[in-house]
C-alpha cells in the first residue's frame, strides 16, 4: 500500500527517473595544476600554499551557454557541478568564507548564477555536488573511513591538522555546511539534487539534519545516499561507488557516477587515457538496462573549457541518442533475469528495446510470454523484421526468434523494438542461452541460511556478501536445452587493493549426481574490478531436461571477515570457444 511519504518521494523523483542520463562536472582551482581534483591530498599541499591557487584562477573562456549546449546535445537531462569539493574552495558566492570564486579570485564572476540561467533556458535541471564531511582546508572537518574492523583510513588533512581528537565535525556542520547549503538552495532558483559526497563517520542524526534542511528549503530537491552510510537516513536514491556498474538490478532507484578518463578533475598528465565512445555508450545502455541512471563526468580546464577529447565523446553519445533516446528516457530495466549474449534490454509500457551490440543473422529472447505484434528498427520504423514465437513442448519455455536483415548496423549499438499487448510477462526460469552457456548467478540462487547468526546476503554488486559460515549454501534449478560435456567455472568477486582479502576457501558443487571440489585462491594477475574465474571441473548432462545444482562450502577462510564472495557458476559446452580464454586454474574433482 502506498504511503503518503512514498507518494511524495515518487512525485519528487519522477523527473530523475525519466532522465536516465546526466552530466557531472568537476571544476575548481585544482584545474590549474591539471593533476586531478585530489592533488591537494595526494601531494600533501599545505593549506597556505594551496590557497595561493585562487589568486591566479581566471577562467576567462567559461561560457555557461556553451556548457549547457554541450550537455543538452549529448542527451543529458541534468547537470551536477561541484559547488564545493574536498579542497574547500567554493565555486559560488558565499558569505561563509571568502575562499570562493567571487571573492577570492581575479575572475570574480558568479558562475553558478550564469549556469542556473542557461539551464533554465534549455530545460535542464541544475544540481549541486557538495562535499559535506571531507574537507582539507577547515581544521574541524574529519574524514576517517573504515577499511576493515581493525583499521581506519584517514582521508582528511592530517599534515596541517594532525590532532584528530581535537576536531569537531558538528562544529563544521553547523558553521560551514548548513549556511552554505542554505545559500545554494536560496540563491539559484529550483535545484534538482544536492549531491552529497563521502559521509565518512558522520552520525545518522547529523546527516538527517542536513537532509531536513534541504527538505525545508526546497521540498522537491533530491538528496543522494552519500549523505550517510546509514540506511535510516531519508535520502531519495542510491549513489553507487565511483564507476561501479552492478551485476544485478539494485531493486531501488540508483545512479552510477562515471569518469571519462583517469580522473574527475582536469588531468593532462602523460598517463591519461579516455574511454572510447563505444565503451561510454555501452555503459549508458548497461546501466539503464539494470534500472539505473548514468552520470558521466567531464573535467574542464582552468580556463573554463570542456576539452576537445571530452566534447568528441559527448558528441558521439549525442548522435546515438538523437536516434535512440526512446530506448533510454523513461525506460525501466530489463524484465529478464538472463542477460542475452548479443546485448541488453530496456522496457517501456508495451515495448521491449533490444540493444544489439553484436549484429548477426538472428537473435532470440527466451521467456517472453506475451503475443508479439511486431518487430522493427528504432532508427527506421519502416524496417520491419520477421520473427517467430514458439513454445518448447517438453520443457515448456517460450522463445522469440527475430531475423535481422543484412543492413549496416550502428557502429556502437543498434536498437530493435518489440511490440506486444500489455505489460511484459516474462518467465524467470534459468534457461540455457543460444551460445550454449548456462549462467547460474548469485542473484538467481536460492539462499539457504542454515548457520546460527548467519549474515549472508546478496550484495548490489551481484556477489554474495558476508558468507563466512560453511553451513550456509546455494542452489539453483535450470533448464538445459543441450546434452553433452560441460566445463564448470566458478567466479568470485575481487576487492579494492586497500582492503584485506579472504581466499583459501574450498567448496563442493553437485550437478546431476556428479561432485566437483574446487579451491578458491587469489589471482594477482586479475584487476580489482574483474572477477577471478576458476575451472572447477567437467560434468556430463545426459539429455535436455530440468536440473538442480547445489554449491556448499567445505571450508571458508574468514580471517578478515570478508568470507567467500561468490558471483556465479558457468556451465560451458566443451566445444565452446569461451573455454580457450581461461588461463590457469586450481581444481579437484
N, C-alpha and C positions, 0 to 999 in steps of 0.2 A: 504494500500500500504506500502510495506516495505521500511523504510528509511535507509540511509547509517549508521546512528547511531544504529538503531535496528539490522541491519545486523552484525555490528561489535560486538554488545552485544551477539547475538546468537552464533557467532563464538567463542567468549571468554568463554562463559559459557557452551558450548556443552559437555565438559568433565565432568562437575559437574552434569549436567542433567543425563548423562549416569551412574554416580557413585551411586547415591541414598543413600550411606551409608559411613559415615566417623567416624574416631576415634578422640575424643577430649582428650587432656592430660593436666591436671592441675598439675604443678610441680614447686616447688620453695623452698625457705628456710623455709617457713611456714610448710613444710612437717615434719620438725624436732619436732614440737610441737604436731603433729597428732591431731589437733583440727580444721582442715579445713583452707581454704585459706583466710577467713575473720577474723582470730583470732586477728590480729593487731587492727582492728576496734572494734570488739566485746568486747575485753578486754582492749581497750584504751591504748595499749602498747606504751610508748613514743618512738620516733624515735631513740634516742641514745641507748635505751635498745634493740629495735628490730634489729638494725644494728649489734649487737653482734652475732646474729644467723649466720651471714655469716662466722664468724671466725671458726665455727665448721661444716660447711656444706661440707661434703666429701663423695659424693655418689659413693663409690668405686665399687659397684656392677652394676652400669649403663652399659648397653650393647646396643648400638644403633641397631645392627643387630637383637638382640633378640626382642626388642620392635617392630621393623618393621615386623619381622616374625609373632609375635603375632597379629599385626594389619591385616596383609595380610591373615593369616589363619582364622581370624574371618570373612573375606569377605569385609572388608572396603577397600575403594579405595583412601582415602586421610587422612592425619593426620593434625590436628590443635593443636599446642602446645603453651603454654603460654610463649611468649618471654618476656613479662613484664606484671605482674598482678598489682593490685591496691597498693600493698606494695612498688612498685617502684624498686624492685630488678630485674636486667636484667639477663636472663638466656643465655646470649651471650656476646661475647667480644664487649665492647662499649667504644669509646673514649669520650662519653658524660659524663659518670660518672664511677668512679672506683667501684661503688656498683654493681658489676656483677660477674658472676660465674668464670671468668678467673682471674680477678684482685683482687677480694675480698674474695676468699675462698682458703682453702688449696688444694682443688681439682685441680683448675687451668686449666681444660681442656675445649675445645670449643665443647660442646655437640651438638650444632646446626650444626656444620660442619660435625660431625660424623653422625647425623641423615639425613642430606641432602644427603650424600654419600650412606647411607643404603637405603633410599627411592628411589634413582635413580637406584640402583642395582635391586630393587624388583618391580619397576614400579609403585610406589605410589607417589602421589602429597604431597609435604611438604607445610604446610601453617602455618602462624604465628598469634596467638592471640596477640593483643596489646591494653592495656588499655590507651586510649589517653586523657581522661579528669579526671577520678577518680584516684587520687594517694595520698597516705597518707604520703609520705616522703618529697615531694617537697613543699616548702612554697607557691608557686604561683598556685598550682593546686586547682581547685574548683570542688565540686560535690554536687550541690543542685538539688533536684528533686521536681517537682510539684506533691503534693499529691491530692490537690483539689484547687479551685480558691483562697482560702484564707490561704493555708498552704503549706509550703515548708519543705522537709526533708533534713537534712544535712548528707551526706554520705562521706564527706571529713574528713580530720584530723583537728578537732576543739579543741582537747585537747592540741596539741603542737602549733597550729596556729589558735587562736580563732577569730582574726580580719578579717572577711570575706571581708570587704570593702578595705583592703589593698592587696588582692590577685588579680593577673592579669593573666587570663587564656591565653591571647595572648602571653605573655612573655613565659609561659610554653610551648605553642605550638611551638613557634619559636626556643626556646633554647633547648628543650628536644625532643618533638615529632618528628619534622621534621628531625633533624640529625639522630635520632635513626631509623626512618623508612627508611631513605636512607641507613643506614648500613644494615638493614635487607634485602633490595632489591638489594644490590650490593655485598654481601659477601657470599651468599649461593646458587647461581645459580637461575634457574626459580622457582618462588614461586607461589603456586596455589591461595592463598587467604591471604589478610591482614584482619584478623577477628577483627575488632574494637569492643570495648565494652563500654557501659554506656556513652551515649552522654551528659547526664545531661543538662546543659543550654548552651552548645556550640552553637554559632550562625551559621546559614546556610553557610555564607561566609567562616567562619573559617573551617567548616567541608569540604567544597568544595575544599579548599586549600590542605587539606590532600589527598582527592581523586585525585586531579590534580597531586600531587606529585607522587602518585602510578602510575598513567597513564603515566607520563613522564618517570619514571624509568623502569617499566615493564608493557607495554600496555596490556599484556594478563593476568595480575594478577587481580583476582576478589576482590571486596570490598563489604562487607555486610552492611545491613541497619543500624546497630547500630553505624555507624559513625555519624548519626544525626537523630533526630526525625522529621526533616523537609523533606517532600516528594520532594522538588525541588532539593535536593542534589542527584547527579548522582551515586547512588550505583547500584550494579548488581542484588542483590536478597534480599529478606526479611528474617531477623532473627526474629523468633517469641520469645516470652518470654521463660525464663528458664522452661523446662519441659512442655511447652504448646503444647497440641495436639488440633488443631482447630476442631470445629464442622462441618466445611464446607471446600470444596476446596477453597484455598485463591485466585485463579484466576491469580496468579503470581508465579514466582519461589520463593520457600521458604524453610526454614530449621528449624528444632527444635533441640536445644541442650538439652541433657537429662542426668541426673545423674544416676549412677548405684546404689548409696547408698545415705546416708543422706547429704553428702557434695560433693563438686567438688574436692578440695584438699584432701590429705591423712587424714583420720579420723579414729581413732581406739578407740573411746570412747564407754562405755558400751551400750549406746542407739543406736548405729549404726545398721542399717538394710539394707540388699541388696534386690534389686528386683530379682524375680525368672527368670530363663531362659525363661519360658513361657511368663511372662509379657514383657520381653525385645523383644522377637521375635514378639509378638503381637503388640507392639509399632512400631517396624520397619514396619510391614505389614500395620498397620493402617495409618501411616504417608505416606508411599509410595502410598497407595490406594487413598489418598487425593491429590497426586501430589507433595509431599514434599520430602526433604532429612532428614535422621536421623543421628544426630551427637552425638554418645554415648560416655560418658566420663569415664575415669579412673584417679585415683589419686595415682601415685607411691609413695613409701616410701622415706624417706630421704636418704636411701642407693641407691636408683635408681631401685627399684624392683616393678614391677607390681604384686600385691599380688595374692595369690593362689585363693582367692574368685573371684577376677576380671578375672583372666585367665580362671577359670572354666566356667564362664558365657560367656566370649568371645568364648571359645571353643565350647560351646553348640550352639551358634549362627552360628559359622563357620561350624559346622557339618550340620546344617539345610541348610545353604547357599550353601554348596558343592553339594547339591541335587536340590535346588530350586532357585538358583540365577537367572535363566532365567526369573522368575516371578518378579524379583526386578530390576535388572540392565536395564537401558534404557527404563523402562516402563513409561506409563502415568497413571494418576489416573483413578478411576472408571468412566465410562461414564454414570452410573446410578445415579439418584438423591436419590433413595430409598436404604438405607443400608440393605442388607439381614440379616436375623436373624442368619444364620448359619456361617457368616464370613465376608470376604471382597473381593473386586475385583480389579485387576490391568489389564492393557491392553497394547498390543504392536502389531501394524500393524493389521493382520487378526486373532489375538488371544485374548481371554479373559483368565485370570488366576483366578480361583476361589479358594481363600484361605479358606479352610473349617476348622473352629475351632471345630465344633460340628459334628462329623461323624454320619450319620444316614442312613436310608434305601434309601431316595431320597431327592434331593434338587431341587429348582426351581428358575428360573430367570424370572421376569416379565418385558416385554417391549422390548426385543431384536427382531428386525425385520429381521435381516439377516438370510439367509438359512444356517443352521449349517451343516458342512461337517463331523464332528467327535468330540468325547469327549474321553479323555484318562488321565491316571495318569502321572503327570510330572516325577515322580521318576521312572516310568516304562511305557514308551510309548506303550508297547505291551499289557498293561492292558486297554482294550477298554471298555467304558461304553455304555449301552443302553440309548437312550434318545427319547423324543417325543416333537415335536413342534406343537402348536395348536394356534388358534385364537378364542377367545370368541366371538360368533356371535352377541349377543345383545349389549354388551358394547365395543367390538372392540379391546380389548387388547391382546397382544401376550404373550404366556407362553412357556418356555422351561423347561421340567422336565427331570432330569438326575437320572438314577438309580445308586446308589452307592453299589458296591459289599461288601460282609462281609469280608473285609480284615482288617489287623491290621493297623490302621492309624498312621501317625506320631504323637508322643506324644504332639507336640505343634501346628502344622498346616500342613494339607495335601493339596496339590495343584492339582486341576483338570484343565486341559486345554480344552478350547472350541475353535475349529477352524471353520472359516466361510469364505465366499467370501467378499473381500473389507474391508473398514474401518467399525467399529461398528456403526450401525444405531439403535438408542435407543429411544423409546417413553418416553418422560419426564413427562407423566401424573402421578399423585399420585394415586397409586392403593393399596388396602388392601393387606398386605402380608400374607404368608401362616400361620403365627401364629394367624391371625385374627386381629392383631393390625393395626390401621390406624394412621400413623405418619404424622402430619402436622407441619413441622418445619418452622422456620423463613426464611430459605433460599428458601423455596418453595412458600412463601406467595407473594401475590400481595400487594404492599405497597401503601396506599392511603395517600399522604401528602396533607392534607387539611387545616392545621394550617398556619397562616401567620408567616413567619420566621421559619418554620419547619426545623430542622436539623436531623430528624430521619433517620437512615440508618442501613444497615446490617453490623455488625462487623465481623472481621475474626474469632472470637470465635464461630460464628454461632448464636449469640444473637443479638437482636435489640438494637441499641445504640441511645442515645440522644432522647429517646421517653419521652418528657416532656410536650407535649400538648395533651389533650384528643380529639382534633379534628382529629388527625391522627389515622388511623385504618388499619387492615389487613384483607385479605380474601383469601380463597382457593377454588378450585374445586377439587373433588376427586371421585374415583370410589370405592364404597363399593360392595364387592362380596358376602356378607352375610347379611341377615336381622337379626334383633334381638335387644336385650337390650345392651347398651354400657355405661360403666363408662367413664367420661371425666376427664382427668387430664391436668393440666396446669403446665408447667415447666418454672422456671425463673432462670437466672444466678445469682451466688453469686459473692462477691467481695473479694479481698485480705483483710486481717484483718486490715491493716493500713489505708484503705480507709473508709471514711464515706459513709453510705449507704442510699438508699431511698427505703422504703417499705410503706405499708399503702395504696396501690392502690386498686381500685375497677373496675372490668371490666365486660362487658356483652358479652356472647357467644351465637350466634344464629345459630342453626343447624336444618335444615328441619322443620322450623316453631316453634322450641322449644327454649326457652330462659333460659339461666343459668346466674346467677350473682355470681361472685367469688371475695373474698377478698384476696389480696396478702400481707402476713405478713412474717417477718423474722422467720427463724427456726435456732436457735443457735446450734442445735444438728447436723446440716449438715456441713460437711467440706467445706472450702472455694473453693475447686476445683470441688465440686459436685453441681448439680442443686438442687434447692428446688422444690419439687413436691407437688402440691396442688390438692385435689379432688374437682372438680367443680360441679359435679352432675351426673345425669343419663339421657340418652336420648334413644329414640326408632327409629330404621330405619325400615321402612315398607317392603322394598324389596331391592334386588341387583340393584343398579342404580347409576347414576351420582348425586352428591350432592354439595351444596355450604355451606360454613361456613364463618362467619364473627366474628372478635374479635374487640370490640370497648370499649375504656376506658370510664368509668363514672366519675372516679376521678383519677388523678395522683399526687402523692406527689413528688415535685421536689426541696425540700429544699436544697439538696446537689448537684443539677444539674446532678444527675445520672438518675433519672426517672425510667421507667418500662423496665427492662432488660429481655424481653421475649425471650424464647428459642423455645418452641414447645407446641402444643396440641397433646394429645394422646387419641384416642377412642379405648377402650379396652373391648372386649366382657366380659359380666358379669361372664361367666363361666371360663374365663382365669385365670390360676394360678398367673399371674402377679398382680392381684388385692390383693392377700394375702400379698404382700410385702410392701404395702403402710401403713405408720404409721402416724396417725394424720392428720387432715386437717381442713380447715376453708372454709365453702362454704354456699352460699344462693342459693336457686332455687325456 
